[in-house]
Amino acid sequence: RLRHPALRTVGVTTLAQALRTSPGTADAWADLGGGYLTLGDHKAAFEAFERALGLEPRRVLIREEHAYAGAGANLVQKAIDSLEVAVGLRPDFAVGLGLLGNLLCQAGRCKDAIPVLAQAERASPTESSGPRRGWPPS
């Protein structure tokens, strides 16, 4: 239901209800976060990704989505913190590095962003600057 546009709201609601009565898995919480992102609810998405990371903090791709949600919810520093963990775990994570550089500049730290963006470019010249789901946040 989360993937089908006409059923997305029902799917998100159903999954959220199920997770209220069961501890869930990191993947279930990440799916819920992704569902909230597609609905434009960045704060709820951020909270769902927080739950996923509470279960599996080393999941780099969940951290990426967590950062998108955080940026959209005006939690830029929390998004930066999450991405710093992600690129610490995987220094060649070009998309994460690119997003981190953009968020650093958005936070008024463009000087700090320059080496991060250069690292992103070295990691993958074709992946570091492309648009991602939910970016830029609306």
N, C-alpha and C positions, 0 to 999 in steps of 0.2 A: 504493500500500500504506500510506502514512502516514496517509491519511484514513479508511481502513476499519478500524474498531475491532478486528475479529478478526485482521487482518493487520498491525496497527501494529508489533508487536515485530519481526516478520520484515522489514517495510519499513525500520525503523530500523537493524537489523543489516545488511541488504543495502546500504543507502546508506552506512553507516559503513565497511563493507568496501571499497566502491567508492572512497570518498574517501581511503582509505589508500594506494591505488595511483595516484591521479590528483590533480592539484592542486585540482580542483573550481572552482566559481564561488561567488560570495557567496550566490547564491540556493540553491545546493545545500547549503552549510553552514548557511544559515538554515533550510532545510527540515529538516535533521538536528536542529538545535537545537529547532525546534518539535516534532519527533517525540519528542525526549527530554523536553521539557516535558510533553507529554501522557502520557508514561510516569512522570512524577514524578521524573525524574533531573535535578534542577536544576543540579548541578555539571557534568555532561556537556553539558547544554544551554548553560550559560554558556560552556564551552570551545568549543563549536561556533559560537556567536554571535561569540566572540572571533575565530575564524578568518574568519568572514564579514566582520567589520569590518576585519580586517587587509587584506582584498582591496578593500573599498569602505567606508571609514570615514565617509562622509557619508550613509549610508543611515539615515535617521531612524527608520523603522519597525523596522529590525533593532536599532537601539539600544534601542527600547522593549522588545522581547522580551529583549534582553540584560539589561536592568535587571530584568525580572521573574525571569529565571533567577538573576541575581546576588542578588536579595533572598531568593529561596528557598534559595540556597546559603549564606546568611549572609555574603554579600560586599556588605554594604549600601553601604559607601563607594565601591566600584567601580561599583555600580549608580547611585549618585548622580553620580559622575563622568561616566558614559556619558550619563545624561539631561541633564546640564548641557551636554554637547556637542550633543545633539539639539535642545534648546530654543535654543541659540545659533545653530544652523543654521536653525531654524524657530521663531521666537518666538511664533507663534500655535498651536503644537502643544499643544492643550488637554489631551489625555490624558497626554502626557508631562509637562506642567507639574503636573497633578494627582498623578501618580505621584511626581514629584520632591518635591512638597510633603509627601506622605505619608511618603516615605522620610527626608526631612530631620527630620521630627518623630520618626519611629521611632529615628533616630540621636541623639535628644536635642536637636535644633536646631529646636524648634518656633517660636522667634522668627524664624528665617530662613525657615521654611516659610510664614508668613503672607503676605508679599508674593507669593510664588510661587503660592500657592493663589488669591489675588486676581487675579493675572494669568491663571490658568487659567479662572477664572469669567468674566473679561472676554472671553477668547478664544472661549469657547463655553460658555454656561451649561448646555447639556444634555449635553455630552460630557466635561466635566472630572472628573466624580465617579462615572461608571458602572463596574461591574465589568468586568474583562477576563479573558481566558483565563489561568488559572493564578494569579489573584490573589484573595484573598491566598494566598501560598505555603503549602503544607501541611507 
